[in-house]
Amino acid sequence: MSKLKVENLDYSIGEKQLLESIDLKIDEGEFVGLIGPNGCGKSTLLKNIYRVCQPDRGVIYLDNENIHSLPGKETAKRMAVMVQENNVEFDMDVLEMVLLGRYAYKKIFADSTDIDKEAARKALLSVGMEDYEERSFLSLSGGEKQRVLIARALAQQAHLIILDEPTNHLDIGYQYQIMRILKEQHITVFSSIHDLNIALHYCDRIILMKDGHIIGGGVPAKALTPQMIRRLFGIEARMGKSRLTGKIQVEYLPD
């Protein structure tokens, strides 16, 4: 059964066409990366999927139901979202931040239940932040904040997580740590990814975008050819297998 399906989606702002004839499918349990140069439409596509943007044409299905027919709380029970822009203007402790992920299960103005707190603590444990629940969120490092925000998404107990470049602006060690945590959850993940070697290491499948169109995809080691990397990013590259990990890696060959 498809967890997520997009059919014939168009999106524009004024006269500018940002997405055209987008078709994709994410099956249950897949870890799928969305790859493409800056400005190609990756974030715009994800915003259409998590309903920040309204498509001009096309249908988005979540669990085979039109996502626009689902109430907001029902959508939140099925799909969690983590975006690049997480500018928190007021402080709270880490446990309170993760409990925000439980809003879909609570009535308005209701306090967090023991079930909510158990889910939040389980999520913190899964990202290795169980000893931080009383710490100030704003006092954390960038990587620690990202792990807490992933815990907030996991606390929703949704079976699909949408992520918009979750490792953007993080040190390389944190980048791999965050992706490893996500991979270990054994849930459906659809994430835009900036680093091709991270996509090669963690993704089951990738979708390739350029200029608002999907231009290819498949198993990362087969879809990311030197020719495709040149087409997408305008840089020469070669592929080779790591003797340590056995994974295909990209080596860039700048002028």
Secondary structure by P-SEA (a helix, b strand, c coil): cccbbbcbbbbbccccccccccccccccccbbbbbbcccccaaaaaaaaaccccccbbbbbccccccccccaaaaaacbbbbcccccccccccaaaaaaccccccccccccccaaaaaaaaaaaaaaccccccccccccccaaaaaaaaaaaaaaacccbbbbccccccccaaaaaaaaaaaaacccbbbbbcccaaaaaacccbbbbbccccccccccccccccaaaaaacccccbbbbbbccccbbbbbbbcc
